[in-house]
Amino acid sequence: MLSNYFPILIFGAMVLLMGTFLVAIGLILGKIMGHARPDKAKQSPYECGFEAFEDARIKFDVRYYLVAILFIIFDLEIAFLFPWAVALKEIGMAGFWAMMIFLGVLVIGFIYEWKKGALDWE
Amino acid sequence: MIETIYNIISQYILLPLTIAVFPVDYQTEAMLFFQTTIKILAIVVPVMIAVAYFTYAERKVIGFIQGRIGPNRVGLFGFRLWGLGQPIADAVKLIAKEIIIPLNANRSLFIIAPILSLAPALAAWAVIPFDDTKVLANINAGLLYVLALTSLAVYGVIIAGWASNSKYAFLGAIRSAAQIVAYEIAMGFALVGVLIAAGSLNLGEIVNAQSGSVIHWFWLPLLPLFVIYFISGVAETNRAPFDVAEGESELVAGFHVEYSGMAFSVFFMAEYANMILIAVLSALLFFGGWLSPFQGIIFLEDIFSWVPGMFWLLAKTSIFMFLFLWFRATFPRYRYDQIMRLGWKVFIPITIVWLVVISSLVVIDLPPWFS
């Protein structure tokens, strides 16, 4: 059973190594063949030719944060749906209606968010 | 044929090597390790070649759609061959380019980000079944694994945007992260629909649940979910028309604006590997994977019975890969508020409604799909 997951472990390790190898070979060959001549303008962040004004870690819109919170809630709902979906044929009508009630509660919350304007992006 | 090559390699190269190098106690484990490595290479190498030639196909297809020819100069061995040498020339150029690391960037995060972007895009291939029997890891939580790994892609993006310490990269990264996260919910709900219909998380069993004929495939009962899944896949990979994260006309290149050379091309490979992954998953989950489209048709079924299942999977995948390119050449870019509206206010309500519909159909055992 668990031995089926063994190839995934090797696969994960191999693709991480492969990515590291690709970037490493790029760094090394790029140093040798790319004629690296660092200067201040080349190594400053790109801002369409201007000198960078200030640090780039600026304040950003709170709506991105809101999206992240809403994502956590809905992703959790999906996590609840997964086992139910697999077992639906065995648990029959009782399981079906239990999940319908759960989805109903979810939809009420969704309508509340919508009415409050949490989903708007204007 | 693939089995024969694998058996020859396993018998005549790996077995003597293992016996020669390892002590007797560890030979079984070493052999298992080597065999798994060979199988992994047999998946990863074709995927990487597909990624290289997908970029060529993209330039060629979009060229033809716009009445141009596309790349046609770089050939192989002195022949032009319609520009087939282009991806190799690009790879050589990118390897030789210098990787510039900005002075006020976080060096370690800057280098780790492309690796974290490529690894999940490739690792998800571990559970993809190419045939009835050809699957590397036949695990019973396959779909969950795929969903988890496609979610990990957002880390590469956000780390790259943060580590670059550049305003364009930062704005591109947070836009991209919010967009990926928003469409992942619609995608997750669509996958739950497939689960309800198939009753299993194992990708092979999901395909086998669709056998019968073309109308038994899940695209028919799950049509809205399929459309939403594919559009979410396009949004998730930051492809046109949802490519505001890159948005050439305003953010230059988005989260990878500071990357050059091989580091940039690793991001590029990750994006294309993700697109191929979305295409192959669409074929597996909604279009019967390796099942023949002529199944169940009296005469044609026999004529095409010699075609290997892998061919049908590749043919279906190619169609979806073509759709990605077609979308890019056809649709104008969405505005960011429109993207968020589509994800939250259109896709999520539709998927929830269709989940209720599909679970009712399963409970009442509606033929021909759920009987």
Contacts between the chains, C-beta under 8 A, distances in Angstrom:
chain1	res1	chain2	res2	distance
A	4	B	137	5.7
A	4	B	138	5.7
A	4	B	139	4.9
A	4	B	140	7.9
A	5	B	137	6.5
A	5	B	139	6.0
A	6	B	32	7.6
A	6	B	36	7.0
A	6	B	137	7.8
A	7	B	36	4.9
A	7	B	39	7.1
A	7	B	40	7.0
A	7	B	126	6.2
A	7	B	136	4.9
A	7	B	137	4.4
A	8	B	123	7.5
A	8	B	126	4.8
A	8	B	127	7.3
A	8	B	137	4.9
A	8	B	139	7.2
A	8	B	145	7.3
A	10	B	33	7.1
A	10	B	36	5.2
A	10	B	37	6.6
A	10	B	40	6.4
A	11	B	40	5.3
A	11	B	122	8.0
A	11	B	123	5.6
A	11	B	125	7.7
A	11	B	126	4.3
A	11	B	136	7.0
A	11	B	137	7.4
A	12	B	119	7.1
A	12	B	123	5.0
A	12	B	126	7.8
A	14	B	37	7.3
A	14	B	40	5.6
A	14	B	44	7.3
A	15	B	44	7.1
A	15	B	118	6.9
A	15	B	119	4.6
A	15	B	122	4.2
A	15	B	123	5.0
A	16	B	115	6.6
A	16	B	119	4.9
A	18	B	44	7.2
A	18	B	118	7.6
A	18	B	119	8.0
A	18	B	122	7.4
A	19	B	114	6.8
A	19	B	115	3.6
A	19	B	116	7.8
A	19	B	118	4.4
A	19	B	119	5.3
A	19	B	266	6.2
A	20	B	115	5.6
A	22	B	118	7.5
A	22	B	262	5.9
A	22	B	265	7.9
A	22	B	266	5.4
A	23	B	99	7.8
A	23	B	111	6.0
A	23	B	114	5.9
A	23	B	115	6.0
A	23	B	262	6.0
A	23	B	263	5.7
A	23	B	266	6.0
A	25	B	95	6.7
A	25	B	262	6.6
A	26	B	94	7.5
A	26	B	95	6.2
A	26	B	97	7.7
A	26	B	99	5.5
A	26	B	261	5.1
A	26	B	262	2.2
A	26	B	263	6.0
A	26	B	265	7.7
A	26	B	266	7.8
A	27	B	99	5.4
A	27	B	111	7.6
A	27	B	262	7.4
A	27	B	263	8.0
A	29	B	95	5.4
A	29	B	96	6.1
A	29	B	262	7.7
A	30	B	95	7.7
A	30	B	96	7.0
A	30	B	97	5.7
A	30	B	98	4.2
A	30	B	99	4.8
A	30	B	261	4.9
A	30	B	262	6.7
A	31	B	98	7.0
A	33	B	96	4.4
A	34	B	96	6.5
A	34	B	97	5.6
A	34	B	98	2.9
A	34	B	99	7.9
A	34	B	261	7.1
A	35	B	98	7.4
A	36	B	98	5.1
A	40	B	103	7.9
A	42	B	100	6.5
A	43	B	100	6.7
A	43	B	101	7.5
A	43	B	102	5.6
A	43	B	103	4.4
A	44	B	102	6.5
A	44	B	103	6.6
A	44	B	104	7.9
A	45	B	102	5.1
A	45	B	104	7.1
A	45	B	105	7.7
A	45	B	164	6.8
A	45	B	165	6.0
A	45	B	166	3.6
A	45	B	167	7.3
A	45	B	169	7.8
A	45	B	258	6.4
A	46	B	166	6.0
A	46	B	168	6.7
A	46	B	252	7.0
A	46	B	257	5.8
A	46	B	258	6.4
A	47	B	166	7.3
A	47	B	167	6.5
A	47	B	168	7.5
A	48	B	252	7.7
A	52	B	166	7.6
A	52	B	167	7.7
A	55	B	104	7.9
A	55	B	165	7.2
A	56	B	164	7.5
A	56	B	165	4.8
A	56	B	166	5.3
A	56	B	167	4.7
A	56	B	169	7.4
A	56	B	170	5.1
A	57	B	162	7.6
A	57	B	165	7.0
A	57	B	170	7.0
A	58	B	167	7.0
A	58	B	170	7.2
A	60	B	170	7.8
A	60	B	171	7.8
A	60	B	174	5.6
A	64	B	174	5.2
A	64	B	177	7.6
A	64	B	178	5.0
A	67	B	178	4.6
A	67	B	181	6.2
A	67	B	182	6.1
A	67	B	340	7.6
A	68	B	178	7.4
A	68	B	181	6.5
A	70	B	344	7.8
A	71	B	181	4.4
A	71	B	182	7.0
A	71	B	184	7.2
A	71	B	185	6.5
A	74	B	185	4.4
A	74	B	188	7.9
A	74	B	348	7.3
A	75	B	184	7.1
A	75	B	185	6.4
A	75	B	188	6.6
A	78	B	185	6.9
A	78	B	188	3.9
A	78	B	189	6.4
A	78	B	192	6.2
A	81	B	189	7.7
A	81	B	192	4.6
A	81	B	195	8.0
A	81	B	355	7.5
A	82	B	144	6.6
A	82	B	192	6.6
A	82	B	195	6.6
A	82	B	201	7.5
A	85	B	192	5.1
A	85	B	195	3.8
A	85	B	196	4.5
A	85	B	199	7.9
A	85	B	359	7.8
A	86	B	195	6.0
A	86	B	199	6.3
A	86	B	200	6.5
A	86	B	201	6.0
A	88	B	196	5.7
A	88	B	199	6.8
A	88	B	359	6.2
A	88	B	362	5.8
A	88	B	363	7.2
A	89	B	199	5.2
A	89	B	362	6.8
A	92	B	363	7.4
A	93	B	363	6.6
A	96	B	359	6.2
A	96	B	360	7.6
A	96	B	363	5.0
A	99	B	359	7.2
A	100	B	356	6.8
A	103	B	352	6.5
A	103	B	355	7.2
A	103	B	356	6.7
A	106	B	352	7.4
A	107	B	352	6.4
A	110	B	348	7.2
A	110	B	349	7.7
A	110	B	352	7.7
A	114	B	345	7.1
A	119	B	340	7.5
A	119	B	341	7.7
A	119	B	344	4.4
A	119	B	345	5.8
A	121	B	336	6.9
A	121	B	337	4.0
A	121	B	340	4.3
A	121	B	341	6.7
A	122	B	337	6.1
